[in-house]
Amino acid sequence: MELALQHPDYGYYRKRDPLGRTGDFITAPEVSQLFGEMIGVWCAEAWRSMGRPDPFALVELGPGRGTMMADILRATVNVKGFHAAKKLVFLDSNETLRKRQVEVLGAHNPVHIDDISQAPAMPTLILANEFFDSLPVRQFEKTHRGWTERMAATENGSFVSALRPLNEAEALLVPEEMREASIGTVFEFSPAAQNLMREIARVLKANGGGMLLIDYGYTAPSGAPTVQAASEHASTDIFDRPGEVDLTAHVDFSALAEAARGQGLQVSAVVGQGEFLENCGIGLRADSLKTHATEQQAADIDSALHRLTDGSQMGSLFKVMEIRA
């Protein structure tokens, strides 16, 4: 998964723009400006609760085309002192998207970093929307031989799934409550995601601040694998054209919360994206936008609101967690 997504020459995320109708997937900021504006509301309130530090780092992990940040900055333009105090920092490995971010937000002098440890030493707000789902996972599967690890092997020139037995130390990584699970149960976890969260926690603990994490995921493992591949807005096999399709896995919010708490940070309850956006006032903002909208524009706003907040769309599967130093 790491190679397919981040290989310097052939990695999916290194060169292309995968977003939008002509790409492979659409993220919430591309659905409607409403999403980014509500994140802007959160940023303004978080900054105020920190005591309005000047300067402060506004860090986004995987900012895509810069769409969400542009909406955030438009929504906060009248928050006194916010724009003057913020230092914009982007963590992104995609050369194509880095250039696009500068085109969209060059007036705000964004700085690009390759690792969260490179973030400036000042109070920090970190945003991660659909970022952790792209980090590689391991999958342990219960078989009649005991617990094994799902691996990639080759057969007749193609990638196929293979299983290898776990050693004693690896077997202890399976949560105790799952060890006697039925055959076919899969325990999926992401050391990369947990390590990154620990690094983020250390940055926040050293500098003060908070983080907003939004992604699709779960708070308790289901025992089913979640790694999936997407190409041109359709599902495909995870071994299909490595480096040319998107690979993601559902995010284990409980594991990330535990990693943050382990570094002494405060972690909120995990809520659905719909509930979070409604608490930020997305309904009122939608009504405001419709005041001067055409009939078609108003219908588009209602459609976007439904997609972002309804439980049958992104409202429940996508979850939100806040972390504070």
VMD Tcl script that draws the C-alpha trace (Angstrom):
set ca {
  {0.00 0.00 0.00}
  {2.84 2.38 0.87}
  {4.67 1.58 -2.38}
  {1.56 1.83 -4.53}
  {0.67 5.25 -3.12}
  {4.00 6.89 -2.29}
  {6.73 5.36 -4.49}
  {8.87 8.36 -5.61}
  {8.43 7.55 -9.32}
  {5.32 5.38 -9.59}
  {3.24 6.23 -6.50}
  {-0.38 7.15 -7.06}
  {-0.23 10.26 -4.86}
  {3.09 11.56 -6.17}
  {2.26 12.98 -9.60}
  {-1.43 13.06 -10.50}
  {-4.46 15.08 -9.49}
  {-6.90 12.34 -8.42}
  {-9.73 14.67 -7.41}
  {-12.95 15.75 -9.05}
  {-15.26 14.38 -11.68}
  {-12.38 13.66 -14.06}
  {-10.37 11.95 -11.31}
  {-11.03 8.92 -9.12}
  {-12.89 10.37 -6.13}
  {-14.49 13.54 -4.72}
  {-13.84 14.76 -1.19}
  {-16.22 16.83 0.93}
  {-14.58 20.22 0.13}
  {-15.17 19.51 -3.57}
  {-18.86 18.79 -2.90}
  {-19.62 22.28 -1.58}
  {-18.07 25.41 -0.12}
  {-20.31 24.78 2.90}
  {-17.92 22.13 4.19}
  {-14.81 24.28 4.25}
  {-16.72 27.23 5.67}
  {-17.83 25.13 8.64}
  {-14.23 24.03 9.20}
  {-13.43 27.74 9.18}
  {-15.97 28.24 11.99}
  {-14.18 25.53 13.99}
  {-10.76 27.08 13.31}
  {-11.90 30.53 14.46}
  {-13.37 29.17 17.68}
  {-10.33 26.99 18.37}
  {-8.01 29.96 17.82}
  {-10.05 32.12 20.18}
  {-10.04 29.37 22.83}
  {-6.23 29.25 22.55}
  {-6.08 32.95 23.47}
  {-5.74 34.29 19.91}
  {-2.00 33.48 19.58}
  {-0.03 35.59 17.12}
  {1.62 34.00 15.25}
  {0.11 30.52 14.98}
  {0.57 27.71 12.46}
  {-2.49 26.61 10.48}
  {-1.44 23.18 9.21}
  {-3.36 21.04 6.75}
  {-2.42 17.44 6.04}
  {-3.05 16.48 2.41}
  {-4.72 19.73 1.32}
  {-5.60 18.52 -2.18}
  {-6.24 21.43 -4.54}
  {-6.39 23.91 -1.67}
  {-10.18 24.07 -1.95}
  {-10.94 23.56 1.74}
  {-8.32 26.03 2.89}
  {-9.58 28.66 0.43}
  {-13.08 28.24 1.88}
  {-11.71 28.38 5.44}
  {-9.88 31.63 4.75}
  {-12.91 33.19 3.08}
  {-15.08 32.22 6.06}
  {-12.62 33.72 8.57}
  {-11.76 36.94 6.73}
  {-13.75 39.00 9.26}
  {-12.35 37.25 12.34}
  {-10.22 40.06 13.74}
  {-6.53 39.16 13.83}
  {-6.93 35.63 12.48}
  {-5.49 36.16 9.00}
  {-2.64 38.38 10.18}
  {-1.61 35.82 12.80}
  {-1.84 32.63 10.73}
  {1.15 30.97 9.08}
  {-0.11 28.54 6.44}
  {1.62 25.14 6.38}
  {0.83 22.22 4.07}
  {2.03 18.63 4.38}
  {1.77 17.05 0.92}
  {3.90 14.70 -1.19}
  {2.08 15.37 -4.48}
  {4.08 17.65 -6.78}
  {1.12 18.42 -9.04}
  {-1.14 19.37 -6.15}
  {1.60 21.41 -4.44}
  {1.73 23.62 -7.52}
  {-2.06 23.90 -7.55}
  {-2.07 24.90 -3.86}
  {0.38 27.71 -4.57}
  {-1.75 28.88 -7.51}
  {-4.87 29.00 -5.33}
  {-3.34 30.28 -2.09}
  {-0.07 31.92 -3.10}
  {-1.15 35.25 -1.64}
  {-1.12 33.58 1.80}
  {2.48 32.35 1.38}
  {1.94 28.66 2.16}
  {4.97 26.67 3.30}
  {5.24 23.00 2.32}
  {6.69 20.40 4.67}
  {7.40 16.68 4.23}
  {7.02 15.65 7.87}
  {4.90 16.99 10.73}
  {8.05 17.43 12.82}
  {8.99 20.25 10.41}
  {6.01 22.35 11.50}
  {7.08 25.72 12.96}
  {7.50 25.92 16.74}
  {4.44 28.01 17.57}
  {0.83 27.39 18.66}
  {-0.65 25.06 16.07}
  {-3.99 24.08 14.57}
  {-3.89 20.90 12.46}
  {-6.56 19.84 9.98}
  {-6.77 16.35 8.48}
  {-9.69 15.68 6.15}
  {-9.52 12.29 4.41}
  {-5.82 11.95 5.13}
  {-5.47 9.07 7.57}
  {-7.45 6.73 5.31}
  {-4.54 6.74 2.85}
  {-2.01 5.40 5.37}
  {-1.04 1.72 5.02}
  {-2.57 -0.98 7.20}
  {-1.77 -4.53 8.22}
  {-4.41 -7.26 8.18}
  {-4.38 -10.32 10.45}
  {-6.83 -13.09 9.53}
  {-8.07 -15.93 11.74}
  {-7.80 -19.29 9.94}
  {-8.12 -22.92 10.98}
  {-4.32 -22.77 11.52}
  {-4.62 -19.79 13.85}
  {-3.90 -16.11 13.19}
  {-2.08 -15.25 9.97}
  {-1.12 -12.07 8.14}
  {-2.54 -11.18 4.76}
  {0.33 -10.52 2.35}
  {0.79 -9.74 -1.34}
  {2.43 -12.43 -3.48}
  {2.82 -12.97 -7.22}
  {1.32 -15.71 -9.32}
  {1.63 -15.93 -13.11}
  {2.81 -12.34 -13.26}
  {-0.05 -10.93 -11.17}
  {-0.46 -9.94 -7.54}
  {-2.54 -12.26 -5.37}
  {-3.37 -12.52 -1.66}
  {-1.32 -14.88 0.48}
  {-1.28 -15.80 4.18}
  {1.66 -16.35 6.51}
  {1.51 -17.51 10.13}
  {2.15 -14.95 12.87}
  {5.00 -15.40 15.30}
  {4.29 -15.27 19.04}
  {5.03 -11.54 19.36}
  {2.81 -10.63 16.40}
  {-0.04 -12.76 17.73}
  {-0.08 -10.57 20.85}
  {-0.97 -7.58 18.66}
  {-4.44 -9.05 18.16}
  {-6.76 -7.51 20.80}
  {-7.52 -9.98 23.56}
  {-11.26 -9.78 22.91}
  {-10.69 -10.88 19.28}
  {-8.25 -13.74 19.80}
  {-10.95 -16.40 19.99}
  {-12.89 -14.96 17.06}
  {-14.41 -17.17 14.39}
  {-12.48 -18.27 11.32}
  {-12.43 -15.56 8.64}
  {-12.31 -12.67 11.13}
  {-9.86 -9.93 10.13}
  {-8.11 -7.57 12.54}
  {-6.94 -4.51 10.61}
  {-4.66 -1.87 12.11}
  {-2.34 0.89 10.97}
  {1.02 1.31 12.72}
  {1.71 4.22 10.34}
  {-1.44 6.07 11.42}
  {-0.76 5.52 15.12}
  {2.86 6.65 14.76}
  {1.79 9.79 12.92}
  {-0.76 10.57 15.61}
  {1.93 10.25 18.27}
  {4.14 12.67 16.31}
  {1.24 15.11 15.96}
  {0.55 14.82 19.68}
  {4.16 15.65 20.47}
  {3.97 18.76 18.25}
  {0.77 19.91 19.92}
  {2.05 19.18 23.41}
  {5.22 21.18 22.74}
  {3.52 24.14 21.06}
  {-0.07 24.12 22.28}
  {-3.09 23.98 20.02}
  {-5.46 21.39 18.62}
  {-6.43 19.16 15.75}
  {-9.57 18.35 13.78}
  {-9.63 14.91 12.18}
  {-12.36 14.01 9.65}
  {-12.44 10.70 7.82}
  {-14.53 7.64 7.14}
  {-13.97 5.00 9.77}
  {-15.14 3.28 12.92}
  {-14.78 3.29 16.69}
  {-14.91 -0.48 17.11}
  {-13.50 -3.08 14.68}
  {-16.09 -5.10 12.79}
  {-13.85 -8.08 12.03}
  {-14.06 -7.36 8.30}
  {-11.32 -5.97 6.05}
  {-11.79 -2.37 4.86}
  {-8.99 -1.82 2.34}
  {-10.53 -0.71 -0.93}
  {-9.45 0.57 -4.33}
  {-11.13 3.19 -6.50}
  {-10.67 4.22 -10.11}
  {-12.84 6.73 -11.97}
  {-15.35 6.80 -9.10}
  {-15.87 3.03 -9.17}
  {-14.56 0.23 -6.97}
  {-11.88 -2.04 -8.36}
  {-9.61 -4.84 -7.13}
  {-6.87 -3.69 -4.74}
  {-4.26 -5.39 -6.96}
  {-5.53 -3.69 -10.12}
  {-2.86 -1.49 -11.75}
  {-0.72 -0.66 -8.69}
  {0.20 3.03 -8.63}
  {-2.69 3.96 -10.91}
  {-5.66 3.48 -8.57}
  {-6.50 4.95 -5.17}
  {-6.06 2.69 -2.14}
  {-7.66 3.51 1.21}
  {-8.75 1.87 4.45}
  {-11.32 2.89 7.04}
  {-9.80 4.78 9.96}
  {-9.76 3.27 13.46}
  {-10.68 6.34 15.51}
  {-10.31 4.50 18.83}
  {-6.71 3.57 18.07}
  {-5.88 7.16 17.12}
  {-7.58 8.48 20.25}
  {-5.57 6.07 22.38}
  {-2.33 7.19 20.70}
  {-3.15 10.86 21.39}
  {-4.20 10.26 24.99}
  {-1.00 8.29 25.50}
  {0.88 11.54 24.85}
  {-1.25 13.42 27.39}
  {-3.70 15.11 25.03}
  {-7.44 15.60 25.46}
  {-9.64 13.82 22.92}
  {-13.30 14.52 22.24}
  {-16.00 11.98 21.69}
  {-16.21 10.85 18.07}
  {-19.31 12.19 16.29}
  {-20.70 11.80 12.79}
  {-19.79 14.40 10.19}
  {-23.45 15.36 9.86}
  {-23.80 16.14 13.57}
  {-20.54 18.10 13.60}
  {-21.47 20.24 10.60}
  {-24.95 20.90 11.95}
  {-23.44 22.01 15.27}
  {-21.22 24.42 13.33}
  {-24.28 25.97 11.67}
  {-24.24 24.48 8.19}
  {-28.04 24.64 7.92}
  {-28.10 28.36 8.65}
  {-25.28 28.97 6.18}
  {-27.12 27.00 3.49}
  {-30.26 29.07 4.06}
  {-28.19 32.25 3.80}
  {-26.66 31.16 0.49}
  {-30.08 30.29 -0.92}
  {-31.40 33.80 -0.20}
  {-29.80 35.18 -3.36}
  {-29.61 31.92 -5.32}
  {-31.41 30.93 -8.49}
  {-33.81 28.00 -8.34}
  {-31.14 25.66 -9.72}
  {-28.47 27.01 -7.36}
  {-30.80 26.51 -4.39}
  {-31.44 22.93 -5.49}
  {-27.68 22.35 -5.76}
  {-27.16 23.75 -2.24}
  {-29.84 21.45 -0.84}
  {-28.31 18.48 -2.66}
  {-24.83 19.25 -1.29}
  {-26.20 19.72 2.22}
  {-27.93 16.36 2.01}
  {-24.78 14.63 0.77}
  {-22.59 16.14 3.48}
  {-24.89 15.61 6.46}
  {-27.43 12.85 5.83}
  {-26.86 9.50 7.49}
  {-27.40 7.68 4.21}
  {-24.64 9.74 2.56}
  {-21.51 11.13 4.29}
  {-23.19 12.12 7.55}
  {-22.61 8.89 9.50}
  {-19.80 6.94 7.82}
  {-17.56 10.02 8.00}
  {-16.63 10.85 11.56}
  {-15.05 13.77 13.37}
  {-12.67 13.84 16.33}
  {-11.14 16.86 18.07}
  {-7.84 16.79 19.92}
  {-6.58 19.55 22.24}
  {-3.26 20.00 24.00}
}
mol new
graphics top color blue
foreach p $ca { graphics top sphere $p radius 0.5 }
foreach p [lrange $ca 0 end-1] q [lrange $ca 1 end] { graphics top cylinder $p $q radius 0.2 }
display resetview
